[in-house]
């Protein structure tokens, strides 16, 4: 069964960019439901959400979703009705095998902690959340869910391997490092692969040139923008 990690981070736009992160993730959640894929949140922090996506065809469904996603809207916190442009970045990381990224136990530092989510599916009432740090590079990942600590440890190892393989913190090679930078981009408003304008009710993919109603995009019909 195919499996990947999906990371969404706030870039430009301050507080509104942080609010868009869960909105973008919800679009992918709806997309996965329609395509028979399983999306599970593993990390929830202000301005950052990480999930696993698993199922047949997961990679082909998400391989073109990496990059800067620009949003134009009136933030829900805006009292004067002023429009704002904000950006989030999306990274799609394949889960490497143990052979691809070998980790020595002596290089790993584990810490149990309480989940930081709020209520419902985000609630974590026990210390089952884990934080894993790769000491040689300082790369740190945190995984939290309603599963057991053992399951969270397994997910944390997979996420750490994925980040190390893509060279986010560890330069496995300059080629891999450049690949991830091309995926995520700088997060600047001008560095985007897609723009959603809620006041125009339009979403456009700048790579394919395809457009769709933003109201339909919000329902998870991401494939309408594919070439």
Residue pairs with C-beta under 8 A, 6 or more apart in sequence:
1 54
1 55
1 56
2 54
2 55
2 56
2 57
2 58
2 59
3 52
3 53
3 54
3 58
3 95
3 158
4 52
4 53
4 54
4 58
4 59
4 62
4 92
4 93
4 94
4 95
4 162
5 42
5 50
5 51
5 52
5 53
5 92
5 93
5 94
5 95
5 158
5 159
5 162
6 25
6 28
6 39
6 50
6 51
6 52
6 53
6 62
6 65
6 90
6 91
6 92
6 93
7 48
7 49
7 50
7 90
7 91
7 92
7 93
8 21
8 24
8 25
8 48
8 49
8 50
8 88
8 89
8 90
9 21
9 47
9 48
9 88
9 89
9 91
9 184
9 187
10 17
10 18
10 20
10 21
10 46
10 47
10 48
10 86
10 88
11 17
11 68
11 86
11 87
11 88
11 89
11 186
11 187
11 188
12 85
12 86
12 87
12 187
12 188
12 189
13 20
13 71
13 84
13 85
13 86
13 87
14 86
15 75
15 77
16 71
16 73
16 75
16 77
16 84
16 86
17 47
17 86
17 87
17 88
18 46
18 47
19 75
19 76
19 77
20 69
20 71
20 86
20 88
21 47
21 48
21 49
21 88
22 49
23 71
23 218
24 69
24 88
24 90
25 41
25 49
25 51
27 217
27 218
27 220
27 222
28 39
28 51
28 53
28 62
28 65
28 220
28 222
29 39
29 220
30 219
30 220
31 37
31 61
31 220
31 221
31 222
31 223
32 38
32 39
32 53
32 55
32 61
32 220
33 220
34 220
34 221
35 55
35 57
35 61
36 55
36 56
37 53
37 54
37 55
37 57
37 58
37 61
38 52
38 53
38 54
38 55
39 51
39 52
39 53
40 51
40 52
40 54
40 145
41 49
41 50
41 51
41 121
41 122
41 145
42 50
42 51
42 52
42 143
42 144
42 145
42 152
42 155
42 159
43 49
43 50
43 141
43 142
43 143
43 144
43 159
44 50
44 116
44 117
44 122
44 144
45 116
45 142
50 143
50 159
52 95
52 155
52 158
53 61
53 62
59 94
61 223
62 92
63 92
64 207
64 226
65 90
65 92
65 222
66 90
66 91
66 92
66 183
66 184
66 193
67 89
67 90
67 183
67 184
67 185
67 192
67 193
67 194
68 87
68 88
68 89
68 90
68 184
68 185
68 186
68 187
68 188
68 191
68 192
68 193
68 194
69 87
69 88
69 89
69 90
69 192
69 193
69 194
69 196
70 85
70 86
70 87
70 189
70 192
70 194
70 195
70 196
71 85
71 86
71 87
71 88
71 195
71 196
71 197
71 198
72 83
72 84
72 85
72 195
72 196
72 197
72 198
72 199
72 200
73 83
73 84
73 86
73 196
73 197
73 198
73 199
74 81
74 82
74 83
74 84
74 198
74 199
75 84
75 86
78 84
83 199
85 189
87 187
87 188
87 189
87 191
87 192
88 187
89 184
89 185
89 187
90 184
91 166
91 180
91 183
91 184
92 183
93 162
93 163
93 165
93 166
94 162
94 165
95 158
95 161
95 162
96 161
96 162
96 165
98 161
100 161
100 165
101 161
101 164
101 165
103 134
103 157
103 160
103 161
107 134
107 135
107 136
108 132
108 133
108 134
108 135
109 132
109 133
109 135
110 130
110 131
110 132
110 153
111 130
111 131
111 132
111 133
112 127
112 128
112 129
112 130
112 149
113 127
113 129
113 130
113 131
113 142
113 144
114 124
114 126
114 127
114 129
115 122
115 123
115 124
115 125
115 128
115 129
115 144
115 145
116 124
116 129
116 144
117 123
117 124
117 144
121 146
123 146
124 144
124 145
124 146
127 149
128 144
128 145
128 146
128 147
128 148
128 149
128 152
129 142
129 143
129 144
129 145
129 149
129 152
130 142
130 143
130 144
130 149
130 152
130 153
130 156
131 140
131 141
131 142
131 156
132 140
132 141
132 142
132 143
132 153
132 156
132 157
132 160
133 139
133 140
134 140
134 160
134 164
134 169
134 170
136 170
137 164
137 169
137 170
138 169
139 160
139 163
139 164
139 168
139 169
139 170
141 156
141 159
141 160
141 163
142 156
143 152
143 153
143 155
143 156
143 159
144 152
145 151
145 152
145 155
163 169
163 170
164 170
164 172
165 172
165 176
166 176
166 179
166 180
166 183
167 173
167 176
167 177
167 179
167 180
168 180
171 177
185 191
185 192
185 193
192 206
193 205
193 206
193 207
194 203
194 204
194 205
194 206
194 225
195 203
195 204
195 206
196 202
196 203
196 214
196 217
197 203
197 214
198 214
200 214
201 213
201 214
201 215
202 211
202 212
202 213
202 214
203 211
203 212
203 213
203 214
203 217
203 225
204 210
204 211
204 225
205 211
205 225
205 226
207 227
208 225
208 226
208 227
210 224
210 225
210 226
210 227
212 221
212 224
212 225
216 224
217 224
217 225
